[in-house]
């Protein structure tokens, strides 16, 4: 079928590089492609009509930023880089043998392709959650605008899920003075993949002080709807209910990769890539949330850049895939977590300290730091990240672990330059 359409509507010229997706991975890949190949044809395709940081959407909900202010590229980025941008388009099909992409109204022929289509919110199969009115996710501008509009006229809101997106939504909604916000989650404490119980409790207490109602270790049985299908209540498994005018669902994501079905591109909870961001199909690369790895912005940027280098034939690898790093700042409290936040078994040692500067917890084993949670005072976390990532052994670690800083690993060369001595 695609071959017939291709013969009818194929573009006049094969495009050197096609990039699918206009977020962290796609934009940085397109920019790098232009830097490396000044004369190539580059087409970027996105389902959105604006470029924006999904990490910043909650700031728009709270009215601390505008949509324009969360745009992370220059105003004339596409023109300045001679990139053709096809907006508001979804990929309908991909024929890797003929090297063609099918959009709703167009067929494109490519030489090299980068898939950076991101991920969509996953809505769990809770009764009536998927078919009730005023149920939103926080993944795109359309949903964002709907949340803002509904929040301004509502009295009670519910956020389901206490990962980073759920907490972002909570923080944004807490800025509405007349809105009571409830957070429901199945885990013992919020952000359980990024924090430990103590550091999470710091934020939980701040949210409660702000007026939030928290429901940890709670399982939802169903969403109670009005006759017109507007959401009315959330009913728990124990039969208790809480009222709500709208719901924000933040229970995970699913990679946007349906169009690779039927190709030889390997998929395992995301598109499988190697350290050059190559897929299992020649001339096709992938980066960002669509690969199903830890969804953090710096790694997506890095993957996009690495993919671009290899697309133009310059060998480059993901040398640093260290993704167990999270930084956040909610309610004026900064926190950084690195590596593991809780010991895997009893062979690991844990030491923590809480003082006027803040809270620090180290997890270590055999004189090697394996994890850190630092809240309040987040100085020297760059050095600690380097030590964790490279699994470096530090003699007498137990007695000096809280005093490790840059000076411990810097030495002066004969020519006067400073360098790491590890």
C-alpha positions as CSV (number, residue, x, y, z in Angstrom):
1,X,0.0,0.0,0.0
2,X,2.8,2.4,0.9
3,X,4.6,1.7,-2.3
4,X,1.5,2.8,-4.4
5,X,1.2,5.9,-2.4
6,X,4.9,6.5,-2.7
7,X,4.8,6.3,-6.5
8,X,2.0,8.9,-6.5
9,X,3.1,11.4,-4.0
10,X,6.8,10.9,-3.2
11,X,8.9,14.1,-2.7
12,X,10.9,15.3,-5.7
13,X,14.2,14.7,-3.9
14,X,15.4,12.3,-1.2
15,X,15.9,14.2,2.1
16,X,19.3,13.8,3.6
17,X,18.1,13.8,7.2
18,X,14.7,13.5,8.6
19,X,14.1,14.0,12.3
20,X,10.9,12.9,13.9
21,X,10.2,14.9,17.1
22,X,10.9,18.4,18.3
23,X,11.8,18.0,21.9
24,X,15.2,17.7,23.6
25,X,16.6,14.8,21.5
26,X,15.2,15.9,18.1
27,X,16.0,19.6,18.4
28,X,19.6,19.0,19.5
29,X,20.0,16.4,16.8
30,X,18.8,18.8,14.1
31,X,21.0,21.5,15.4
32,X,24.1,19.2,15.4
33,X,23.3,17.9,11.9
34,X,23.4,21.4,10.6
35,X,26.6,22.2,12.4
36,X,28.2,19.1,10.9
37,X,26.7,19.2,7.4
38,X,26.2,22.8,6.2
39,X,24.6,21.9,2.8
40,X,22.4,18.9,3.6
41,X,18.6,18.9,3.5
42,X,17.1,18.6,6.9
43,X,13.4,18.1,7.7
44,X,12.0,18.0,11.2
45,X,8.5,16.6,11.7
46,X,6.5,17.2,14.9
47,X,3.0,16.6,16.2
48,X,3.2,19.9,18.1
49,X,3.2,23.4,16.5
50,X,5.4,24.9,19.2
51,X,8.7,23.9,20.8
52,X,8.6,23.7,24.5
53,X,10.1,22.0,27.5
54,X,7.8,19.4,29.0
55,X,9.8,19.7,32.2
56,X,8.5,23.2,32.6
57,X,4.8,22.8,31.9
58,X,3.9,23.0,35.6
59,X,5.4,26.5,35.7
60,X,2.8,27.5,33.1
61,X,0.0,26.0,35.2
62,X,1.1,28.0,38.2
63,X,1.4,31.1,36.0
64,X,5.1,31.6,36.8
65,X,6.0,31.3,33.2
66,X,4.2,31.7,29.8
67,X,4.2,29.2,27.0
68,X,6.7,31.4,25.1
69,X,9.1,31.3,28.1
70,X,9.4,27.6,28.1
71,X,10.5,27.5,24.5
72,X,14.2,26.4,24.7
73,X,15.4,27.5,21.2
74,X,16.0,30.8,19.6
75,X,12.9,32.5,17.9
76,X,14.3,31.9,14.4
77,X,15.9,28.5,15.1
78,X,14.5,26.7,12.1
79,X,15.2,29.6,9.6
80,X,18.7,30.2,11.0
81,X,19.6,26.6,10.7
82,X,17.9,26.1,7.3
83,X,15.7,23.3,8.7
84,X,12.3,22.6,7.1
85,X,9.7,22.2,9.9
86,X,6.6,20.2,9.3
87,X,4.2,20.9,12.2
88,X,1.1,19.2,13.5
89,X,1.8,15.9,11.8
90,X,1.8,12.4,13.0
91,X,3.7,9.5,11.4
92,X,1.2,7.1,10.0
93,X,3.6,4.5,8.5
94,X,7.3,3.7,7.9
95,X,8.6,1.6,5.1
96,X,12.3,0.9,5.9
97,X,12.8,-1.1,2.7
98,X,11.8,1.9,0.4
99,X,13.0,4.4,3.0
100,X,9.8,6.4,3.1
101,X,7.7,8.0,5.8
102,X,3.9,8.4,5.5
103,X,2.2,11.4,7.1
104,X,-1.5,12.2,7.0
105,X,-1.1,14.1,3.7
106,X,2.4,13.6,2.5
107,X,5.1,10.9,1.7
108,X,8.7,11.7,2.3
109,X,11.8,9.8,1.2
110,X,14.8,9.9,3.5
111,X,18.4,8.9,3.4
112,X,19.0,8.9,7.2
113,X,16.2,8.9,9.8
114,X,16.2,9.8,13.5
115,X,13.2,8.7,15.6
116,X,12.8,11.1,18.6
117,X,9.0,11.0,18.9
118,X,9.0,10.9,22.7
119,X,6.3,9.2,24.8
120,X,2.7,9.7,25.7
121,X,1.0,9.5,29.1
122,X,-0.2,6.1,30.2
123,X,-3.7,6.1,31.7
124,X,-4.3,3.0,33.8
125,X,-7.4,0.9,33.3
126,X,-9.2,2.1,36.4
127,X,-13.0,2.0,35.9
128,X,-14.3,5.2,34.2
129,X,-10.9,6.9,34.3
130,X,-10.5,6.7,30.5
131,X,-14.1,7.7,29.6
132,X,-14.8,10.4,32.2
133,X,-14.9,14.1,31.3
134,X,-12.2,16.4,32.8
135,X,-9.5,13.7,33.0
136,X,-6.2,15.2,31.9
137,X,-2.5,14.3,31.5
138,X,0.4,16.7,31.7
139,X,2.4,15.9,28.5
140,X,1.5,18.6,25.9
141,X,0.3,22.1,25.5
142,X,-3.3,21.2,24.6
143,X,-3.7,19.3,27.9
144,X,-1.9,22.1,29.7
145,X,-4.4,24.8,28.5
146,X,-7.3,22.6,29.5
147,X,-5.9,22.1,33.0
148,X,-5.4,25.8,33.5
149,X,-8.9,26.6,32.3
150,X,-10.5,24.0,34.5
151,X,-8.4,24.8,37.6
152,X,-9.4,28.4,37.5
153,X,-13.1,27.5,37.9
154,X,-12.9,24.4,40.1
155,X,-12.9,23.8,43.9
156,X,-11.3,20.3,44.1
157,X,-8.7,18.5,42.0
158,X,-7.1,15.1,42.2
159,X,-3.6,14.2,41.0
160,X,-3.0,10.4,40.5
161,X,0.7,9.5,40.7
162,X,3.6,10.8,42.8
163,X,6.5,10.6,40.3
164,X,8.1,13.7,38.9
165,X,5.3,14.6,36.6
166,X,2.7,14.1,39.3
167,X,4.6,16.3,41.7
168,X,5.0,18.9,39.0
169,X,1.3,18.9,38.5
170,X,0.7,19.2,42.3
171,X,3.1,22.1,42.7
172,X,1.5,24.0,39.8
173,X,-2.1,23.4,41.1
174,X,-1.2,24.4,44.6
175,X,-0.8,28.0,43.4
176,X,-4.6,28.3,42.9
177,X,-5.8,29.7,46.2
178,X,-9.4,28.4,46.0
179,X,-8.4,24.9,44.8
180,X,-8.1,22.0,47.1
181,X,-5.6,19.5,45.6
182,X,-5.4,15.8,46.6
183,X,-2.5,13.6,45.7
184,X,-3.1,9.8,45.4
185,X,-0.3,7.3,45.1
186,X,0.3,3.6,45.7
187,X,3.8,4.0,47.1
188,X,4.8,4.6,50.7
189,X,6.2,8.0,49.9
190,X,6.4,10.4,47.0
191,X,9.2,10.3,44.3
192,X,10.2,6.9,45.5
193,X,12.5,6.4,42.5
194,X,14.4,9.6,43.1
195,X,14.4,10.0,46.9
196,X,14.5,8.2,50.2
197,X,11.8,8.3,52.8
198,X,13.4,11.2,54.8
199,X,14.0,13.5,51.9
200,X,10.6,12.8,50.5
201,X,9.0,13.6,53.8
202,X,10.5,17.1,53.7
203,X,8.5,17.8,50.5
204,X,5.4,16.0,51.8
205,X,5.4,18.2,54.9
206,X,5.8,21.3,52.7
207,X,2.9,20.3,50.5
208,X,0.7,19.6,53.4
209,X,1.5,23.1,54.8
210,X,0.5,24.5,51.5
211,X,-2.9,22.8,51.7
212,X,-2.4,19.6,49.8
213,X,-4.1,16.4,51.0
214,X,-1.9,13.3,50.6
215,X,-3.1,9.7,50.2
216,X,-0.1,7.3,50.2
217,X,-0.4,3.6,49.8
218,X,-3.9,4.0,48.3
219,X,-5.5,1.9,45.7
220,X,-8.3,3.3,43.5
221,X,-11.3,1.1,42.7
222,X,-13.1,3.4,40.3
223,X,-13.9,7.0,39.3
224,X,-17.5,7.9,40.1
225,X,-19.1,9.9,37.3
226,X,-22.1,12.2,37.0
227,X,-24.9,11.2,34.6
228,X,-23.2,13.4,32.0
229,X,-19.9,11.6,32.6
230,X,-18.3,14.5,34.4
231,X,-15.9,13.2,37.1
232,X,-17.5,13.4,40.6
233,X,-15.5,11.3,43.1
234,X,-12.6,9.0,43.4
235,X,-13.5,5.8,45.2
236,X,-10.8,3.8,47.0
237,X,-10.8,0.0,47.4
238,X,-11.8,0.4,51.0
239,X,-15.0,2.2,49.9
240,X,-14.1,5.7,51.0
241,X,-14.3,8.5,48.5
242,X,-13.0,12.0,47.8
243,X,-14.7,14.6,45.7
244,X,-13.1,16.1,42.6
245,X,-14.0,18.4,39.7
246,X,-11.1,17.2,37.6
247,X,-8.3,14.7,37.6
248,X,-4.7,14.9,36.4
249,X,-3.2,11.4,35.6
250,X,0.6,11.0,36.0
251,X,1.2,7.3,36.2
252,X,3.9,6.7,33.6
253,X,4.4,7.0,29.9
254,X,4.4,4.8,26.8
255,X,6.9,5.4,23.9
256,X,5.4,6.9,20.7
257,X,6.6,4.1,18.4
258,X,3.5,2.4,17.0
259,X,4.6,3.2,13.5
260,X,7.6,0.9,13.7
261,X,5.4,-2.2,13.9
262,X,6.0,-4.4,10.9
263,X,9.6,-3.2,10.5
264,X,12.8,-4.9,11.6
265,X,13.3,-2.2,14.3
266,X,13.7,-4.0,17.6
267,X,11.4,-2.9,20.3
268,X,11.5,-3.8,24.0
269,X,9.6,-1.3,26.1
270,X,11.1,1.2,23.8
271,X,13.1,1.3,20.6
272,X,16.4,-0.6,21.2
273,X,19.6,1.3,20.4
274,X,23.3,0.7,20.7
275,X,25.8,3.2,22.1
276,X,25.8,5.0,18.8
277,X,22.0,5.4,19.0
278,X,21.6,3.1,16.0
279,X,18.5,0.9,15.8
280,X,18.5,-2.6,14.3
281,X,17.6,-1.1,10.9
282,X,20.3,0.5,8.7
283,X,20.2,4.3,8.5
284,X,17.7,4.6,11.3
285,X,18.5,6.0,14.7
286,X,16.5,6.7,17.9
287,X,16.9,9.0,20.9
288,X,15.0,10.4,23.9
289,X,11.9,9.0,25.6
290,X,11.1,6.8,22.6
291,X,13.9,4.4,23.6
292,X,12.3,3.7,26.9
293,X,15.2,4.5,29.1
294,X,15.4,6.8,32.1
295,X,13.6,9.9,30.9
296,X,15.9,12.7,31.9
297,X,16.6,15.7,29.8
298,X,20.4,15.6,29.8
299,X,20.5,12.0,28.5
300,X,18.0,12.8,25.7
301,X,20.1,15.8,24.6
302,X,23.2,13.6,24.6
303,X,21.6,10.9,22.6
304,X,20.3,13.4,20.0
305,X,23.8,14.8,19.6
306,X,25.4,11.3,19.3
307,X,22.8,10.2,16.8
308,X,23.5,13.2,14.7
309,X,27.3,12.5,14.6
310,X,26.7,9.0,13.4
311,X,24.1,10.0,10.9
312,X,26.7,12.2,9.1
313,X,29.3,9.4,9.3
314,X,31.3,10.7,12.2
315,X,31.8,7.9,14.8
316,X,30.6,8.9,18.3
317,X,29.4,6.9,21.2
318,X,27.4,7.5,24.4
319,X,30.5,7.4,26.7
320,X,28.5,8.5,29.7
321,X,25.1,6.8,30.0
322,X,24.9,7.5,33.7
323,X,21.2,8.3,34.1
324,X,20.7,7.8,37.8
325,X,20.9,11.5,38.5
326,X,18.0,13.6,39.5
327,X,17.8,17.2,40.6
328,X,14.7,19.1,41.8
329,X,13.7,22.2,43.6
330,X,10.2,22.2,45.1
331,X,8.9,24.7,47.6
332,X,12.3,26.3,47.7
333,X,14.1,23.2,48.8
334,X,16.8,21.9,46.4
335,X,17.6,18.2,46.2
336,X,20.0,16.0,44.2
337,X,20.0,12.2,44.2
338,X,22.7,10.2,42.6
339,X,23.0,6.4,42.0
340,X,20.9,4.3,44.3
341,X,18.9,6.0,47.0
342,X,18.4,2.9,49.2
343,X,20.8,0.0,49.8
344,X,20.2,-3.0,47.6
345,X,21.0,-5.5,50.4
346,X,22.8,-5.7,53.7
347,X,26.3,-5.7,52.1
348,X,25.9,-2.0,51.6
349,X,26.5,0.6,54.3
350,X,24.5,3.7,54.9
351,X,25.5,6.9,56.7
352,X,23.4,10.1,57.0
353,X,23.6,13.5,58.5
354,X,21.1,16.2,59.1
355,X,22.1,19.6,60.3
356,X,21.3,23.3,59.7
357,X,22.7,23.1,56.2
358,X,20.4,20.2,55.2
359,X,20.4,16.5,54.8
360,X,22.9,14.1,53.3
361,X,22.8,10.3,53.0
362,X,25.5,8.2,51.4
363,X,25.3,4.5,50.4
364,X,28.6,2.9,49.9
365,X,30.3,-0.5,49.6
366,X,34.0,-1.6,49.7
367,X,35.2,2.1,49.8
368,X,33.1,2.9,46.7
369,X,30.2,5.4,46.9
370,X,27.1,3.9,45.3
371,X,24.5,6.6,46.0
372,X,23.8,10.0,47.5
373,X,20.8,12.0,48.5
374,X,21.6,15.6,49.2
375,X,18.9,18.1,50.3
376,X,19.4,21.7,51.1
377,X,23.1,21.9,50.7
378,X,23.9,20.4,47.3
379,X,27.5,21.5,47.0
380,X,30.1,19.1,45.6
381,X,27.5,16.8,44.1
382,X,29.3,17.1,40.8
383,X,32.4,15.5,42.3
384,X,30.3,12.8,43.9
385,X,28.5,12.0,40.6
386,X,31.9,11.5,39.0
387,X,33.0,9.1,41.8
388,X,29.7,7.1,41.6
389,X,29.7,6.9,37.8
390,X,33.3,5.7,37.6
391,X,33.0,3.4,40.7
392,X,36.2,4.9,42.1
393,X,37.6,3.4,45.3
394,X,38.5,5.9,48.0
395,X,40.7,4.8,50.8
396,X,39.4,5.2,54.3
397,X,36.0,6.3,52.9
398,X,34.0,5.7,56.0
399,X,35.9,8.3,58.1
400,X,36.0,11.0,55.5
401,X,32.8,10.6,53.4
402,X,31.2,13.8,54.6
403,X,34.3,15.9,53.9
404,X,34.9,14.9,50.3
405,X,35.2,17.9,48.0
406,X,36.9,19.2,44.8
407,X,40.2,19.7,46.6
408,X,40.6,16.0,47.3
409,X,40.8,15.2,43.6
410,X,42.6,18.3,42.1
411,X,46.3,18.6,41.6
412,X,48.5,21.2,40.0
413,X,50.5,20.3,36.9
414,X,54.0,21.6,36.3
415,X,52.6,24.1,33.8
416,X,50.3,25.6,36.3
417,X,47.1,23.9,35.1
418,X,44.7,22.2,37.5
419,X,43.5,18.6,36.7
420,X,41.8,15.7,38.4
421,X,44.2,13.3,40.1
422,X,41.7,10.4,40.0
